[in-house]
Amino acid sequence: MSRTATALLVIWIVFPGAAHCAEPGRHRLFPEQSPIRKEACRAGEGSPEPIRRDSCLVLRCPFQSGLARAFWDIPFPALDVSPFTSLTLDLSCPDPDPIRSLSVYLRSAAGWYEYETGPLQPGRQRLVMPLNRFRLVGTKSAAGLRRVDCLRISPWAGDRRDTRLELFGAWLNCDRVWLVTSSMAGAAAEERAAARNAARRISRWLRSMEIPHAEVAEAVFSRAMPRSGSVAIICYIPRLRDETLDALRRLVNQGGRIIVYYSSDERLAELLHFDLQPYMSAPAPGAWSSYRMIAPREMFLPVETVYQRSWNLRPVLPGTDTAAVAAWWYDARGRRTKQPAWVRSSRGWWFSHIPLADDAFQQRQLLVSLLAEYLPEVREAAARRMVADCGRIDSYRSLADARWGIERLAAGGSGKRRVAALLAAVESDYAAARKALASRQWSEAARAALEVRRSLTRAYALAVEPFRFPVRGVWIRPAGEGYAGDWERICRQLARHRINTIFVLTATAGTAHYPSEVLPPSEICRRYGDQVAACLKAARRYGISVHAWIMCWYLEGASPELIQKLRREGRLQTDDSGRPLDWLSPADERNRTMMLRAIREIVHRYELDGVHLDYIRFASSRADFSAAMRRRYETSFRRPLKSWPPRQSRGERFQRWKASVVDDFVREVSRTIREVRPGTRVSAAVFPEYPQCVRDVGQDWVRWVKRGWVDFICPMNYEANMNAFRSLVDRQVRLVGTRRMVVGIGVTTAACQLAADRVLERLAYLDRRGLPGIIFFDLDATLLERILPLCLFESP
């Protein structure tokens, strides 16, 4: 008997009738209309017994009682799941707010493999979990995924309220979408991190659209046998293994396709009928700021412009008549460049860079459209998810809920008529989406759902009252969106959106964007001149305050020669294994003196409204164990050490001492600024979790506020989940009050990308709490074009 037949027989024994429900590429653990018997589901300690209801199993979560987590085990005879690539759970949660996260486990022998999801959505949903992302937990031995005999579902408590899960089904997938990654062995740490983040980003986009997919390393893919017609997504692999290239050739010969996100492999380009071009670095800031699709209306989801700031490219050109440019890069001024962004052929697509955090929702639509061109199941999954989600803006749980809430917000307001017109359009488009869905017209349904969401978001933006923050700020890098040399344009745009405060990157620990006598000038400064002076001149014309943003210990932008020199001199932070990091050690007096001189120079030279300290911390909990820190420790405690790091380096006393090293510098900076230019405000960008940030990175911002060393803090609350965001703000307010906080909102950070409605939700909450200000991270075209036009701030 074949292995597939054996697996189906096992599934049929455990869940009678499952074999008859088998679908291509999918093996159900129990039939959709006949869920597992509740007697076979074992409730964990403190968890209620499951209830069978209609076609689902109800799992109650009594978190109001103080239960930290609930869990239920569903055992079955041992099953080899290694032929499969992902697991899908079909479940519903009417009230997901009390659930912080959901862990799903597979038991193998004495060990467990865990996959932790993010926050759940309200209503019915499918959770897609690539099997390669399951991680062994604990110390007990496991037999790998070749012998799995139990599924555990475990929600973790967030809010102390009762809720429930409704489990409709679970199945294993043999996927036709393969996300192939590289270990980037031998590459620099930053390059490995970029590759890892790009792969996670793509996987997150696919999961959010409920598109099952395999996520595997090159070595695994080269041994795999993808189903006919599969699509391989090659994510940031500069040069493929020979075995991987052979596997891709087999894939193409079997009718498969390839989507490439950056590669330098000419063999891969040739396979796709492209001509690989030389590596290119951006000739100037903002040289490649967006790309525009040539034929957006022909795609499954129309994508016209995607904003992405790329700094290097490895483009291709069409190599045969079957290939053509599909999108061109544009610069920050909207001019088309000569570099193609996307090129397509009969065998696939090639993007000349990796997907960054910019404009994440447009990038997701584009990826879905590329996959939908080849895979009918992607069209259906995306359309169903988009129609289900189109009314879930802000924290509204359905279209009806959103409409009711927006009508209440708009009642009596000046924009009531415009809101009513938009809501009428919403109803019409939603009816069209439902009709198209019923007739299996997937593209029409998805496009109508997009229109619903756009109109609903605009109606919501018009309905909320203008926000009343005295401080409306944004972090800006002169090397960013082509701002260097054109501060007049950027200040004019910001003033139009009533942004009144700029935190301009002025210096790092290794370079300065102004002509400094202390730090080496940046390339931006050499090319475009004094960025602080230019920013101040334009900002004053538009009534915008300017704060000098200083990266105190991080060597961003420093030349390799300078970093090597600092390393030889022993001035860098090191981790607990003795490895030097690209951060200055705050314990080294040479570093402290240099940064104090630079700050004194900045404050003396420019009439700034404030100085903003960033990276005013250790690199991580494993830093700093440099020789300078050892000398400082021995001096502080007046005794030499036999070994370093000390045995108590994880203890509270040592962590508190480490934090005092940073405290001392903050106090010195504050005193220096107020001596040179009284009235200049001092602020700091800080990690949001307290007191964890004291233990991890030596950042005791509560102490800084209470001692008066800083006038306000900017907690970097880059949190995609609104419940978690609220919890952070509430804890921070309890610690330092509202007057001393300007809250950082991450719009396009690596960990957090927010759509306009999610930004509006955060602004409304902070406004209700009486916070004096907000600061967006950071200024880019996504913020300027997609977010700020919908944020209505009260006139000063």
PyMOL commands that set and color helices and strands:
alter all, ss='L'
color gray80, all
select helices_A, chain A and resi 3-14+18-21+38-40+63-65+131-133+144-146+189-208+218-223+242-253+266-271+296-298+360-372+376-389+399-410+416-438+442-463+487-496+523-528+531-541+560-568+589-605+627-637+652-676+692-697+701-706+722-736+756-769+781-790
alter helices_A, ss='H'
color red, helices_A
select strands_A, chain A and resi 26-28+42-43+51-53+56-61+72-79+86-93+99-108+111-116+123-130+135-137+148-157+163-173+177-181+214-217+231-235+257-261+274-276+280-281+288-293+305-310+312-313+316-318+324-330+336-345+348-351+471-476+501-507+545-551+572-574+580-584+610-614+681-686+712-715+743-746+773-777
alter strands_A, ss='S'
color yellow, strands_A
deselect
rebuild
show_as cartoon
